[in-house]
């Protein structure tokens, strides 16, 4: 039954259109469906801080997945689930990044609040450009050198640098940690993101599905990191602009993100299920 179906969408490149904007049509359609009982939420690599400004006016009634599955937060943003590196794991990642001369942003929890420590003097030009977009972000804590990076209660490392530096690190860590190595959708810069073992959108979405007692999960995505999301899905839907590997793994293909692909697919699915009158 659709009442027991959870719909989960990635954001950037999937639910959001060009320039990371939520279209009025997508927002209004989702709000109408949610008001009539559709169980809809999202799973993103973003934090709450960078997500909510992109979703003005969207009803958030269910918990959502952040940081590629590191966190589940309820609609009032309280933390429901979290995955952290052990102190030994965080120290090992830090040591190797330092040896490779890659300065990361280190994401940690300090007294219940997110803290992002970084060293601009040691950062790549690509990282500095990203840091410029974070001016005014209360989570950001600069430090002069590697020694000042926060290494307690770490849940995420973000590295933005050359492929020559980052690809060997990805190859070294991909079987030990959960890593994402890819080109950024907007800047085209090379990113490496490192999260603890057994962390991912699929694990978090399955946990959320269990919490909500859902019998079926439908997931939407566009990128490599959504391959994990599809592992949790009974139906994996790639938007038309998705990367080739995700399309190959998808159950169905929706229209593009700049064509309101997610809500257009949902409406078509409801019609196929004979539930359009209910929603």
N, C-alpha and C positions, 0 to 999 in steps of 0.2 A: 504493500500500500504506500502511496505517496506520503501519507502522514508519517511514515517511518523511514523516509528517505532524506538523507542529509546531502545538500548541495554545497560543495566547497570550491571556491575559485582562487587561483593565483591572482595577483593584482597587476603588477607591471607587465605590459604586453598582452594581458589577457582581459581582465575586467576593465582596466584603465585603457583609455585610448592614447593617441599621440600626446606627447608632453605630459604624460602621467595624469591625464584629466579624466574624471568620471563624467560621462555624458549625461545630460538631463534625462534623456530617454531611458538609459540604463538605470539611473537612480530612481526615477518615478515608477518604472516597471517593477523593479525589485521591491520598492516600498509597498506597492499595491499587493504583490504576491506574498510578501512577508506578513502584511496585515491580515491576509486571509489564511495564514498558517504554513506557508512554505518555510522549511528549515534551511536557511541560507547563511553561510559564513565564508570566511576567506582564510587562506594560508599564504603567508608572504615571507620573504627574506628580510623585510623591513622591521623596524621597531614600532611600538605604539606611537612614539614621538613623531616619527616621519610618516606614519600611515594616516593618522586621523585628519590632518589637514587636506589630504587628497580625497576624502570621502564626505564632503559637506552635505548634510541633509540625509545621508543614508541611515536607515534604521539599523541599529546593531542590537539584536535581541539575544544572540548566542555567543558563547566564547569563540575566540579566534586564535589562530596559530601565527606566531611571530618568529623572527630570526631563524627561518628554515626549520622550524620544529623545536627550537630550544625552549620556547615558552608557549604556554596556553594562558591567555588572559580572558577573564569574563568581561561582559559588556561595560562594567564600570572600571575596567582596567586592573582589577586586583589579580594577582598572580595565582593561577590555579595549578600549574605544572611547570617544572623547570629542570633543565639538564645542565650540569656543570662539569668542567674538567676537574680531575683530582689535582692536588697541589703538585704531584710529581709530573703529571701530564702537562700541566701549564708551564712548569719550569722547563721541561724538555722541548716544547714548542718554542718558547722564548729563546732558549740557548741556541737552537738551530737557526732561528730567524736572525739573531744577532750575528752569528758566524757568517751568514749569507749577506749581511748588510742590508736586510730588509726591515724597515721600521713599520710595525703594524699599528692599527688601532686595537687596543685591548679592551674588550667589553666585560665588565664585572658588576657584581652587586655589592654595594657598600651601604650598610645600615638600611637595607630594603629599597635602595634607590639605584638605578642604573648609572654607571660611571664609565666613560670612554676616555682612556688615557692615550696620549700620543706624543710624539716628539717631532715637531715641525722641522727643526734643524737637520734631523736625520732622514726626513721623508723624501720620497721621490717627487719630482714635479707633478706627476699624475696624482699622487696622494695629496699634495698641497692644494691642487685644484679642487679636489673633493672636500678637503677641510674648509676651503673658502665657502663652500655651500652650507657649512654647519655653523657659521657665525651666529651667535645668539642662542645656540642649543645649550641648555643648562647642564646637559650630561657631559659636555666636553671639558676635559682637564688636560691642559698642556704640561709637558715636562721637558727639560732640556736634553736629557739623554736616556739611554736604555734603562738605567738604574731606577728611574722614577716611574716606570710603567707599573700599573697595579696588577699584581699576580695572585691575589686572593679572590676566591669565588668567581673565577673567570668562566664565562660561558661561550665566548666567541672571539675569534681573531679575524680582522680584515686586513688584507695586504693588497696594495695597488702599486704595481711596479712593472718592470719589463718582463716579457715572457721568458727571456733568458734566465732571469732570477727565479721566477715563480714556478715555471713548469717542473724543474727538478725537485722543488719542494713538494709539489703536488704528487709527483711520482713516488716520492719517498713516504708520504703520509697517507695516500689514498686508501690503503688497506688497514691502517692503524686508527685513523680518525675518519669522521665524515667531512669530506672536503668538496668544495665547489670551485672549479677553475674555468673561467669563461670571460668573454668580452662583455663589458657593461653595455646594457641596452641603449643607454643615452649618450655616454661619452665615447664608447668604443675602446676604453682603457682595459687593460688586463687586470683581472681581480682573482685573488685566491682567498677563499673564506674557509676557516677551519673551525669545526665544532666537535664536541666530544663524541666518542664512539657511541653507536646505537642512538644517534640523534638524527632526525629527519622529518620532513613533512608527513611521510607515510605513517611513521610511528605515532606522531602527535595526533594526526587525523583519526587513526584507528582508535586511539585512547579517547578522543573526543566523541567518536561514534558510540563507543561503549558507554561513556558517561550519559549520553543522550538516549541510549537504548535504541539506536537506529538499526534497521535491518538491511539497508542498502545505502551505499555512498556513491555519489556522482561527483567527479572532480574535473576541473577545467584548468588548462595550462598552456604555456607557450615555449618554455625554455628547458634546458638540460636539467636544471634542478627540479623540474616538475616530473621527471621520470620517477623519482621517489614518490611524489604525490600520487601518481597513477598506480603505484603498488598497493595503495589503500583503497583503490576504487573498484567498484563493481562495473562502473561505466567510466572510462577515461575519455574526455572530450578535448581535443586539441583545437585551438582557434586556427583560422586559415593562415595566419602569419607565423605559426609555430615553426620551430626548427624541425628539420627532417627526421632526426631520431625520435622526437616526441610524436610526430605524426605517424611514424611506423608503429609506435607502441599504443596508439589511441584506438579506442573502440569506434569512435565517430569523430568527424571533423565538423566544426562549427564555422560560421562566417568569421571574418577577421575581427580583431579587437576594435578597429576604427569603423566597424559596421555594426557595433553593439552585438557582437557574436554570441556572448554568453546568454544574454536575455532572449535573443532570438532563438537560440537552441532550446532554452528552457520552455519557452512558449510552445515551440513545435513538439517537444517531448510531452508536455501536458496534454496537447491535443491528441497525440498518438495514444496516450494512456486513457483518453476519455475523461480527463480531469479538468479541462479548461473551464468548465462551468463552475467548478468548486473554487478555482483560484481567480 
